[in-house]
Structures are given as structure tokens and as C-alpha cells.
Amino acid sequence: MKEVIEEMKLNNGLTITKSGKVYRGKDACEIGNCIGDGDLDMRVPIEPFVEYEVHHRQWKRYEWKRIDVDRLMEIAGYVNGNKEQFKDPAILHKDNDWLNFNSENLEWTDRSDPRYREYHNRKVDDMNALGRKLNGDKWDYMERQDRFQHV
């Protein structure tokens, strides 16, 4: 069995732990799960992410970057299983909690797996509940979008 190290420093300056915590230097990064959409005048739930600042020396400016936490866990090698064995790979949160990034909770599966479908549908329900809490009745429009529908 492959030994998993407790934390990994990535080339973007972030450090991720196998428990799913993300750090920039010694500071913990806040994990976000919604963004503001000025066109719709709403806060929209999206895949959990962290934002970090990148300094471009050649341009003498800073820029904000955003990356999904599931992607960070994949880069660090903290997702159990082999992604290559699946036709349509996806990360399954085994406890169906889309905000639990502990490496023991993450594994590769296929999007057609009934366990993934159950996880996805629960995540959609949670995102719709959050969208409705943040936006009230305006959320009716977003609930009709494909990404907020069950599979």
C-alpha cells in the first residue's frame, strides 16, 4: 500500500493536508462554496474552492486565482483509487458530504456508479437549499438550470 504523506506543498504556493485543509504559507485558507453573480444579482453556490493571490513579477501586478478543493486533493494524490480505470471518472465523497475533504472520504468512481449519483443528487439538494437561503424566491430561476438538477 502506498504511504500517504500528511501534507503536500504544491507549486502554486498552497499546502494541502490529507485532512483537506488548505494553507497559504502558515495561514489557513477559507474554503468558499458560493460566488456573487452581478448579472443575476444573486449569490450562486458552486464547487468548494480556495482563492489565492499570485504575484506576476514580469507584469508587476497581483492576480487572484481560484481552484476547486477536489482538484487540489487530486493533485496532491489524496483521492483513493485509480482514475485511469474509469471511463467517466469523478471524485466520490463517500459520506455524501460535499464539504468533507478528508482523504479517507474521497475515492475515484465512475459518474454512472449509483453511489456517485446518490452523492451528486444530495449535493444538488444542498446547493439548492443554500441558494434558496441566500436568494429567496429569486432562486427559482437557477433551480431550473442543468447543474442544479438531479441525475
Backbone as JSON Lines, residues from 0, in Angstrom:
{"i":0,"aa":"M","n":[0.83,-1.19,0.0],"ca":[0.0,0.0,0.0],"c":[0.88,1.24,0.0]}
{"i":1,"aa":"K","n":[0.5,2.23,-0.77],"ca":[1.25,3.46,-0.9],"c":[1.11,4.3,0.37]}
{"i":2,"aa":"E","n":[2.23,4.8,0.87],"ca":[2.21,5.65,2.05],"c":[1.81,7.07,1.64]}
{"i":3,"aa":"V","n":[0.87,7.62,2.39],"ca":[0.38,8.96,2.09],"c":[0.99,9.93,3.09]}
{"i":4,"aa":"I","n":[1.65,10.98,2.58],"ca":[2.24,11.96,3.48],"c":[1.15,12.88,4.02]}
{"i":5,"aa":"E","n":[1.39,13.44,5.19],"ca":[0.39,14.24,5.9],"c":[0.03,15.53,5.17]}
{"i":6,"aa":"E","n":[1.01,16.17,4.53],"ca":[0.73,17.4,3.8],"c":[1.65,17.51,2.6]}
{"i":7,"aa":"M","n":[1.19,18.26,1.61],"ca":[1.98,18.43,0.4],"c":[1.96,19.89,-0.02]}
{"i":8,"aa":"K","n":[3.15,20.41,-0.29],"ca":[3.27,21.78,-0.79],"c":[3.21,21.71,-2.31]}
{"i":9,"aa":"L","n":[2.29,22.47,-2.87],"ca":[2.08,22.46,-4.31],"c":[2.84,23.61,-4.96]}
{"i":10,"aa":"N","n":[3.04,23.55,-6.27],"ca":[3.85,24.57,-6.95],"c":[3.14,25.92,-7.06]}
{"i":11,"aa":"N","n":[1.88,26.01,-6.65],"ca":[1.17,27.3,-6.67],"c":[1.28,28.03,-5.34]}
{"i":12,"aa":"G","n":[2.11,27.5,-4.42],"ca":[2.31,28.14,-3.12],"c":[1.34,27.68,-2.06]}
{"i":13,"aa":"L","n":[0.41,26.82,-2.41],"ca":[-0.54,26.3,-1.44],"c":[-0.02,25.0,-0.86]}
{"i":14,"aa":"T","n":[-0.39,24.74,0.38],"ca":[-0.1,23.47,1.03],"c":[-1.43,22.84,1.37]}
{"i":15,"aa":"I","n":[-1.58,21.55,1.06],"ca":[-2.82,20.85,1.37],"c":[-2.51,19.65,2.25]}
{"i":16,"aa":"T","n":[-3.36,19.44,3.25],"ca":[-3.17,18.31,4.15],"c":[-4.11,17.17,3.74]}
{"i":17,"aa":"K","n":[-3.8,15.96,4.2],"ca":[-4.67,14.85,3.82],"c":[-6.03,14.94,4.5]}
{"i":18,"aa":"S","n":[-6.17,15.83,5.49],"ca":[-7.48,16.05,6.11],"c":[-8.31,17.06,5.3]}
{"i":19,"aa":"G","n":[-7.72,17.64,4.24],"ca":[-8.46,18.54,3.37],"c":[-8.32,20.02,3.72]}
{"i":20,"aa":"K","n":[-7.43,20.35,4.63],"ca":[-7.19,21.76,4.98],"c":[-6.18,22.34,3.99]}
{"i":21,"aa":"V","n":[-6.37,23.62,3.64],"ca":[-5.51,24.28,2.66],"c":[-4.85,25.48,3.32]}
{"i":22,"aa":"Y","n":[-3.55,25.64,3.1],"ca":[-2.79,26.75,3.69],"c":[-2.04,27.5,2.6]}
{"i":23,"aa":"R","n":[-1.91,28.79,2.81],"ca":[-1.04,29.65,2.0],"c":[0.0,30.14,2.99]}
{"i":24,"aa":"G","n":[1.21,29.61,2.91],"ca":[2.21,29.87,3.94],"c":[1.73,29.22,5.23]}
{"i":25,"aa":"K","n":[1.66,30.01,6.3],"ca":[1.17,29.49,7.58],"c":[-0.3,29.8,7.81]}
{"i":26,"aa":"D","n":[-0.91,30.57,6.91],"ca":[-2.29,30.98,7.06],"c":[-3.25,29.97,6.42]}
{"i":27,"aa":"A","n":[-4.27,29.6,7.18],"ca":[-5.29,28.7,6.65],"c":[-6.14,29.45,5.63]}
{"i":28,"aa":"C","n":[-6.45,28.81,4.53],"ca":[-7.31,29.4,3.5],"c":[-8.75,29.04,3.81]}
{"i":29,"aa":"E","n":[-9.63,30.01,3.62],"ca":[-11.05,29.75,3.8],"c":[-11.57,29.03,2.56]}
{"i":30,"aa":"I","n":[-12.36,28.0,2.78],"ca":[-12.96,27.27,1.67],"c":[-14.31,27.91,1.37]}
{"i":31,"aa":"G","n":[-14.45,28.43,0.16],"ca":[-15.69,29.06,-0.26],"c":[-16.58,28.08,-1.0]}
{"i":32,"aa":"N","n":[-17.87,28.35,-1.01],"ca":[-18.78,27.49,-1.76],"c":[-19.84,28.27,-2.53]}
{"i":33,"aa":"C","n":[-19.68,29.6,-2.61],"ca":[-20.59,30.38,-3.46],"c":[-19.87,31.65,-3.91]}
{"i":34,"aa":"I","n":[-20.37,32.18,-5.02],"ca":[-19.81,33.4,-5.58],"c":[-20.95,34.38,-5.86]}
{"i":35,"aa":"G","n":[-20.63,35.64,-5.97],"ca":[-21.62,36.64,-6.33],"c":[-21.74,36.73,-7.84]}
{"i":36,"aa":"D","n":[-22.97,36.76,-8.32],"ca":[-23.22,36.93,-9.75],"c":[-23.94,38.25,-9.94]}
{"i":37,"aa":"G","n":[-23.2,39.28,-10.37],"ca":[-23.75,40.61,-10.52],"c":[-24.82,40.69,-11.59]}
{"i":38,"aa":"D","n":[-24.72,39.88,-12.63],"ca":[-25.73,39.9,-13.69],"c":[-27.1,39.46,-13.18]}
{"i":39,"aa":"L","n":[-27.09,38.47,-12.29],"ca":[-28.35,37.95,-11.76],"c":[-28.69,38.56,-10.4]}
{"i":40,"aa":"D","n":[-27.75,39.32,-9.85],"ca":[-27.92,39.88,-8.51],"c":[-28.23,38.77,-7.51]}
{"i":41,"aa":"M","n":[-27.38,37.72,-7.53],"ca":[-27.54,36.57,-6.65],"c":[-26.18,36.06,-6.19]}
{"i":42,"aa":"R","n":[-26.21,35.32,-5.1],"ca":[-25.06,34.53,-4.66],"c":[-25.33,33.1,-5.1]}
{"i":43,"aa":"V","n":[-24.4,32.53,-5.88],"ca":[-24.61,31.24,-6.51],"c":[-23.67,30.19,-5.91]}
{"i":44,"aa":"P","n":[-24.21,29.11,-5.33],"ca":[-23.36,28.03,-4.83],"c":[-22.62,27.35,-5.98]}
{"i":45,"aa":"I","n":[-21.34,27.07,-5.77],"ca":[-20.52,26.37,-6.76],"c":[-19.69,25.33,-6.03]}
{"i":46,"aa":"E","n":[-18.88,24.58,-6.78],"ca":[-17.99,23.6,-6.17],"c":[-17.08,24.3,-5.17]}
{"i":47,"aa":"P","n":[-16.83,23.7,-4.0],"ca":[-15.96,24.33,-2.99],"c":[-14.58,24.65,-3.57]}
{"i":48,"aa":"F","n":[-14.06,25.84,-3.19],"ca":[-12.83,26.34,-3.77],"c":[-12.04,27.13,-2.73]}
{"i":49,"aa":"V","n":[-10.79,27.4,-3.07],"ca":[-9.99,28.38,-2.33],"c":[-9.5,29.41,-3.34]}
{"i":50,"aa":"E","n":[-9.32,30.63,-2.87],"ca":[-8.75,31.69,-3.69],"c":[-7.4,32.06,-3.11]}
{"i":51,"aa":"Y","n":[-6.48,32.39,-3.99],"ca":[-5.15,32.79,-3.55],"c":[-4.6,33.82,-4.52]}
{"i":52,"aa":"E","n":[-3.65,34.6,-4.02],"ca":[-3.08,35.68,-4.81],"c":[-1.75,35.23,-5.41]}
{"i":53,"aa":"V","n":[-1.55,35.56,-6.67],"ca":[-0.32,35.23,-7.38],"c":[0.34,36.54,-7.8]}
{"i":54,"aa":"H","n":[1.64,36.64,-7.54],"ca":[2.39,37.82,-7.95],"c":[3.1,37.53,-9.26]}
{"i":55,"aa":"H","n":[2.82,38.36,-10.27],"ca":[3.49,38.24,-11.57],"c":[4.59,39.3,-11.61]}
{"i":56,"aa":"R","n":[5.83,38.86,-11.4],"ca":[6.95,39.81,-11.35],"c":[7.14,40.54,-12.67]}
{"i":57,"aa":"Q","n":[6.99,39.81,-13.79],"ca":[7.24,40.43,-15.08],"c":[6.22,41.53,-15.39]}
{"i":58,"aa":"W","n":[4.99,41.4,-14.87],"ca":[3.96,42.41,-15.12],"c":[3.82,43.38,-13.95]}
{"i":59,"aa":"K","n":[4.52,43.09,-12.87],"ca":[4.49,43.93,-11.66],"c":[3.06,44.13,-11.15]}
{"i":60,"aa":"R","n":[2.35,43.01,-11.08],"ca":[0.99,43.09,-10.54],"c":[0.61,41.76,-9.89]}
{"i":61,"aa":"Y","n":[-0.49,41.8,-9.14],"ca":[-1.03,40.61,-8.49],"c":[-2.32,40.2,-9.18]}
{"i":62,"aa":"E","n":[-2.63,38.92,-9.06],"ca":[-3.84,38.38,-9.66],"c":[-4.43,37.34,-8.72]}
{"i":63,"aa":"W","n":[-5.76,37.3,-8.61],"ca":[-6.43,36.29,-7.8],"c":[-6.74,35.07,-8.64]}
{"i":64,"aa":"K","n":[-6.46,33.89,-8.09],"ca":[-6.75,32.61,-8.74],"c":[-7.71,31.84,-7.85]}
{"i":65,"aa":"R","n":[-8.5,30.98,-8.46],"ca":[-9.45,30.13,-7.74],"c":[-9.25,28.7,-8.21]}
{"i":66,"aa":"I","n":[-9.25,27.75,-7.28],"ca":[-9.12,26.34,-7.64],"c":[-10.02,25.51,-6.74]}
{"i":67,"aa":"D","n":[-10.66,24.48,-7.33],"ca":[-11.54,23.59,-6.57],"c":[-10.72,22.77,-5.58]}
{"i":68,"aa":"V","n":[-11.3,22.53,-4.41],"ca":[-10.61,21.73,-3.39],"c":[-10.48,20.28,-3.85]}
{"i":69,"aa":"D","n":[-11.5,19.74,-4.53],"ca":[-11.38,18.38,-5.07],"c":[-10.17,18.27,-6.01]}
{"i":70,"aa":"R","n":[-9.96,19.31,-6.82],"ca":[-8.8,19.31,-7.74],"c":[-7.49,19.35,-6.96]}
{"i":71,"aa":"L","n":[-7.42,20.14,-5.89],"ca":[-6.22,20.17,-5.05],"c":[-5.94,18.8,-4.45]}
{"i":72,"aa":"M","n":[-7.0,18.13,-3.97],"ca":[-6.83,16.8,-3.38],"c":[-6.34,15.81,-4.44]}
{"i":73,"aa":"E","n":[-6.82,15.97,-5.67],"ca":[-6.36,15.11,-6.77],"c":[-4.88,15.37,-7.07]}
{"i":74,"aa":"I","n":[-4.5,16.63,-7.18],"ca":[-3.1,16.98,-7.48],"c":[-2.16,16.42,-6.42]}
{"i":75,"aa":"A","n":[-2.59,16.5,-5.15],"ca":[-1.76,16.03,-4.04],"c":[-1.74,14.51,-3.93]}
{"i":76,"aa":"G","n":[-2.6,13.82,-4.67],"ca":[-2.64,12.36,-4.62],"c":[-3.44,11.83,-3.45]}
{"i":77,"aa":"Y","n":[-4.35,12.61,-2.92],"ca":[-5.12,12.21,-1.74],"c":[-6.46,11.57,-2.08]}
{"i":78,"aa":"V","n":[-6.76,11.36,-3.34],"ca":[-8.01,10.68,-3.72],"c":[-7.69,9.21,-3.91]}
{"i":79,"aa":"N","n":[-8.39,8.34,-3.19],"ca":[-8.14,6.9,-3.23],"c":[-8.61,6.29,-4.55]}
{"i":80,"aa":"G","n":[-7.87,5.29,-5.01],"ca":[-8.23,4.58,-6.22],"c":[-7.45,5.08,-7.43]}
{"i":81,"aa":"N","n":[-7.78,4.53,-8.59],"ca":[-7.08,4.83,-9.83],"c":[-8.05,5.47,-10.82]}
{"i":82,"aa":"K","n":[-7.84,6.73,-11.09],"ca":[-8.69,7.49,-12.01],"c":[-8.72,6.87,-13.4]}
{"i":83,"aa":"E","n":[-7.62,6.27,-13.82],"ca":[-7.47,5.76,-15.19],"c":[-8.38,4.56,-15.48]}
{"i":84,"aa":"Q","n":[-8.87,3.88,-14.46],"ca":[-9.69,2.68,-14.7],"c":[-11.14,3.0,-15.03]}
{"i":85,"aa":"F","n":[-11.51,4.29,-14.98],"ca":[-12.9,4.67,-15.21],"c":[-13.06,5.38,-16.55]}
{"i":86,"aa":"K","n":[-14.18,5.12,-17.2],"ca":[-14.48,5.77,-18.47],"c":[-14.81,7.24,-18.27]}
{"i":87,"aa":"D","n":[-15.6,7.55,-17.24],"ca":[-16.01,8.92,-16.93],"c":[-15.74,9.17,-15.44]}
{"i":88,"aa":"P","n":[-14.45,9.36,-15.07],"ca":[-14.08,9.43,-13.65],"c":[-14.63,10.66,-12.93]}
{"i":89,"aa":"A","n":[-14.95,10.45,-11.67],"ca":[-15.42,11.52,-10.8],"c":[-14.98,11.2,-9.38]}
{"i":90,"aa":"I","n":[-14.86,12.25,-8.57],"ca":[-14.49,12.06,-7.17],"c":[-15.75,11.89,-6.35]}
{"i":91,"aa":"L","n":[-15.82,10.77,-5.64],"ca":[-16.95,10.46,-4.78],"c":[-16.58,10.83,-3.34]}
{"i":92,"aa":"H","n":[-17.45,11.58,-2.69],"ca":[-17.34,11.82,-1.25],"c":[-18.18,10.73,-0.59]}
{"i":93,"aa":"K","n":[-17.53,9.72,-0.02],"ca":[-18.22,8.51,0.43],"c":[-19.32,8.77,1.45]}
{"i":94,"aa":"D","n":[-19.18,9.81,2.27],"ca":[-20.21,10.1,3.27],"c":[-21.3,11.03,2.72]}
{"i":95,"aa":"N","n":[-21.24,11.33,1.42],"ca":[-22.2,12.21,0.73],"c":[-22.15,13.66,1.2]}
{"i":96,"aa":"D","n":[-21.1,14.05,1.91],"ca":[-20.93,15.44,2.37],"c":[-19.97,16.13,1.41]}
{"i":97,"aa":"W","n":[-20.49,17.02,0.59],"ca":[-19.68,17.69,-0.43],"c":[-18.66,18.65,0.16]}
{"i":98,"aa":"L","n":[-18.69,18.89,1.47],"ca":[-17.73,19.79,2.13],"c":[-16.73,19.03,3.0]}
{"i":99,"aa":"N","n":[-16.75,17.7,2.97],"ca":[-15.8,16.89,3.74],"c":[-14.71,16.4,2.8]}
{"i":100,"aa":"F","n":[-13.51,16.97,2.94],"ca":[-12.41,16.68,2.02],"c":[-11.34,15.77,2.62]}
{"i":101,"aa":"N","n":[-11.64,15.11,3.72],"ca":[-10.69,14.19,4.32],"c":[-10.36,13.11,3.29]}
{"i":102,"aa":"S","n":[-9.07,12.79,3.15],"ca":[-8.64,11.85,2.11],"c":[-9.29,10.48,2.27]}
{"i":103,"aa":"E","n":[-9.62,10.09,3.49],"ca":[-10.27,8.8,3.7],"c":[-11.7,8.8,3.17]}
{"i":104,"aa":"N","n":[-12.25,9.98,2.9],"ca":[-13.62,10.13,2.42],"c":[-13.7,10.24,0.9]}
{"i":105,"aa":"L","n":[-12.56,10.35,0.23],"ca":[-12.55,10.59,-1.22],"c":[-12.07,9.36,-1.98]}
{"i":106,"aa":"E","n":[-12.79,9.03,-3.05],"ca":[-12.32,7.94,-3.91],"c":[-12.8,8.17,-5.33]}
{"i":107,"aa":"W","n":[-12.04,7.62,-6.28],"ca":[-12.41,7.71,-7.68],"c":[-13.52,6.72,-7.97]}
{"i":108,"aa":"T","n":[-14.44,7.12,-8.8],"ca":[-15.51,6.24,-9.27],"c":[-15.96,6.75,-10.63]}
{"i":109,"aa":"D","n":[-16.91,6.07,-11.22],"ca":[-17.46,6.49,-12.5],"c":[-18.76,7.26,-12.25]}
{"i":110,"aa":"R","n":[-19.03,8.24,-13.09],"ca":[-20.25,9.04,-12.91],"c":[-21.52,8.2,-12.98]}
{"i":111,"aa":"S","n":[-21.45,7.02,-13.6],"ca":[-22.62,6.16,-13.7],"c":[-22.82,5.28,-12.46]}
{"i":112,"aa":"D","n":[-21.86,5.27,-11.55],"ca":[-21.96,4.49,-10.31],"c":[-23.14,5.0,-9.48]}
{"i":113,"aa":"P","n":[-24.03,4.11,-9.01],"ca":[-25.17,4.55,-8.2],"c":[-24.77,5.34,-6.95]}
{"i":114,"aa":"R","n":[-23.61,5.01,-6.38],"ca":[-23.14,5.76,-5.2],"c":[-22.83,7.21,-5.58]}
{"i":115,"aa":"Y","n":[-22.23,7.4,-6.77],"ca":[-21.93,8.76,-7.21],"c":[-23.22,9.53,-7.51]}
{"i":116,"aa":"R","n":[-24.18,8.86,-8.13],"ca":[-25.46,9.51,-8.43],"c":[-26.14,9.97,-7.14]}
{"i":117,"aa":"E","n":[-26.1,9.11,-6.11],"ca":[-26.69,9.48,-4.82],"c":[-25.95,10.68,-4.22]}
{"i":118,"aa":"Y","n":[-24.61,10.65,-4.28],"ca":[-23.81,11.78,-3.78],"c":[-24.14,13.06,-4.55]}
{"i":119,"aa":"H","n":[-24.16,12.97,-5.88],"ca":[-24.43,14.14,-6.71],"c":[-25.8,14.74,-6.4]}
{"i":120,"aa":"N","n":[-26.8,13.89,-6.29],"ca":[-28.15,14.37,-6.02],"c":[-28.25,15.04,-4.65]}
{"i":121,"aa":"R","n":[-27.55,14.5,-3.67],"ca":[-27.56,15.12,-2.34],"c":[-26.85,16.47,-2.39]}
{"i":122,"aa":"K","n":[-25.74,16.54,-3.13],"ca":[-25.01,17.8,-3.27],"c":[-25.89,18.85,-3.95]}
{"i":123,"aa":"V","n":[-26.62,18.44,-5.0],"ca":[-27.53,19.35,-5.69],"c":[-28.6,19.86,-4.72]}
{"i":124,"aa":"D","n":[-29.15,18.96,-3.91],"ca":[-30.16,19.37,-2.92],"c":[-29.58,20.38,-1.94]}
{"i":125,"aa":"D","n":[-28.35,20.12,-1.46],"ca":[-27.7,21.04,-0.52],"c":[-27.42,22.39,-1.17]}
{"i":126,"aa":"M","n":[-26.96,22.37,-2.43],"ca":[-26.67,23.62,-3.13],"c":[-27.96,24.42,-3.37]}
{"i":127,"aa":"N","n":[-29.03,23.73,-3.72],"ca":[-30.3,24.42,-3.92],"c":[-30.83,25.0,-2.61]}
{"i":128,"aa":"A","n":[-30.66,24.27,-1.51],"ca":[-31.1,24.79,-0.2],"c":[-30.29,26.03,0.15]}
{"i":129,"aa":"L","n":[-28.97,26.0,-0.11],"ca":[-28.13,27.16,0.17],"c":[-28.52,28.33,-0.74]}
{"i":130,"aa":"G","n":[-28.75,28.05,-2.02],"ca":[-29.16,29.09,-2.96],"c":[-30.47,29.74,-2.55]}
{"i":131,"aa":"R","n":[-31.41,28.94,-2.1],"ca":[-32.7,29.47,-1.66],"c":[-32.54,30.28,-0.38]}
{"i":132,"aa":"K","n":[-31.68,29.82,0.53],"ca":[-31.42,30.56,1.78],"c":[-30.81,31.93,1.48]}
{"i":133,"aa":"L","n":[-29.88,31.98,0.53],"ca":[-29.18,33.23,0.22],"c":[-29.99,34.18,-0.67]}
{"i":134,"aa":"N","n":[-30.88,33.62,-1.49],"ca":[-31.54,34.44,-2.52],"c":[-33.06,34.45,-2.46]}
{"i":135,"aa":"G","n":[-33.64,33.66,-1.61],"ca":[-35.1,33.61,-1.52],"c":[-35.74,33.1,-2.8]}
{"i":136,"aa":"D","n":[-36.87,33.67,-3.17],"ca":[-37.63,33.2,-4.33],"c":[-36.91,33.43,-5.66]}
{"i":137,"aa":"K","n":[-35.92,34.31,-5.69],"ca":[-35.16,34.52,-6.94],"c":[-34.46,33.22,-7.37]}
{"i":138,"aa":"W","n":[-34.27,32.3,-6.42],"ca":[-33.56,31.06,-6.72],"c":[-34.35,30.14,-7.66]}
{"i":139,"aa":"D","n":[-35.66,30.36,-7.8],"ca":[-36.48,29.52,-8.69],"c":[-35.87,29.42,-10.08]}
{"i":140,"aa":"Y","n":[-35.33,30.53,-10.59],"ca":[-34.72,30.56,-11.92],"c":[-33.53,29.6,-11.99]}
{"i":141,"aa":"M","n":[-32.66,29.61,-10.99],"ca":[-31.45,28.79,-11.01],"c":[-31.76,27.3,-10.84]}
{"i":142,"aa":"E","n":[-32.79,26.98,-10.08],"ca":[-33.13,25.57,-9.85],"c":[-33.48,24.86,-11.15]}
{"i":143,"aa":"R","n":[-33.86,25.61,-12.16],"ca":[-34.2,25.0,-13.46],"c":[-32.96,24.75,-14.32]}
{"i":144,"aa":"Q","n":[-31.79,25.26,-13.92],"ca":[-30.56,25.06,-14.67],"c":[-30.08,23.61,-14.51]}
{"i":145,"aa":"D","n":[-29.44,23.04,-15.54],"ca":[-28.99,21.65,-15.52],"c":[-28.1,21.32,-14.33]}
{"i":146,"aa":"R","n":[-27.2,22.24,-13.98],"ca":[-26.24,21.93,-12.91],"c":[-26.9,21.86,-11.53]}
{"i":147,"aa":"F","n":[-28.14,22.31,-11.43],"ca":[-28.87,22.22,-10.16],"c":[-30.01,21.21,-10.24]}
{"i":148,"aa":"Q","n":[-29.87,20.22,-11.14],"ca":[-30.87,19.16,-11.31],"c":[-30.27,17.81,-10.91]}
{"i":149,"aa":"H","n":[-31.13,16.89,-10.51],"ca":[-30.69,15.52,-10.2],"c":[-30.3,14.8,-11.48]}
{"i":150,"aa":"V","n":[-29.44,13.79,-11.32],"ca":[-29.06,12.96,-12.47],"c":[-29.81,11.65,-12.41]}
